[in-house]
Amino acid sequence: MMLWIKTLHVFFVVAWFAALFYLPRIFVNIAELGSEDKSVRMRLLGMAERLDRFMQPLALLALGFGLWLWLGYGITGGWMHAKLGLVLVLLGYHFMLGFLRRRLQAGTDTHGGRWFRIVNELPALLLFAIVGLVVVKPF
C-alpha cells in the first residue's frame, strides 16, 4: 500500500514542479511584451491564472501524500529535516508566484524579463537539492 502512496506522491510532485517551471516562463513573456500587445498580454494573464489555479490541487496532493508517507515511515534522519525545510522554501516560492501573478494582473509589477528568468531557475535548484537529499541521504 505504501508503495502506491509513494507513487502518487512522486506523480503529484512531478506535476506540481511542471507548473512551477512553466508559470514564471509565462511571466517572462508578459514582462517582455510591448505596451501595444494588450490582447497577447490578456491571453498570457489568462493562461497564468488558469495554471495557478490548476497547480493548487497538485501542490495539496503532493503535500498530502508526502505527509501520509511521513506519518507511515516517520522522520528517519537529518536529511528528512533538511528536505522538509526545502519543501517549506518551495511552498514560499509557490505562494510568491501567486502574489506575482496578481501583481502582473493588476499592472503593478515592475520586474523585467531578466528578473523573472532568474526566478524561473529557483525550482530547478530546489528540485536538485531535494532529490539529492532523498536519494543520497547524506546525514
C-alpha angles and dihedrals in degrees: 000000000000091000089060090050089050090049091052091046093053092044094053092043089055092048092047091050091050088059092044089054096046103042095065089048088060087050090054090055092048092049092050096049119111120239091253094063098080096142092050090047091052091048092050092047089052090050090049092050093049092046091048091052091046094051094054095075091041090058092045092050093046090050093043095053090043090054090049089053091046091052090046098048102022128216104310105183151337091289089066091054090051091047092051089050090054090047088056089052088049091052089051089052090049092053091044089058090054090050091049091048091054091049091050090050091050091048092236099113114104100182118123131225093264091057091050090048089057091046087052090062095059098081091051090056092046092048091051092049094046095047090045091053093047095047102037099032089200095185 
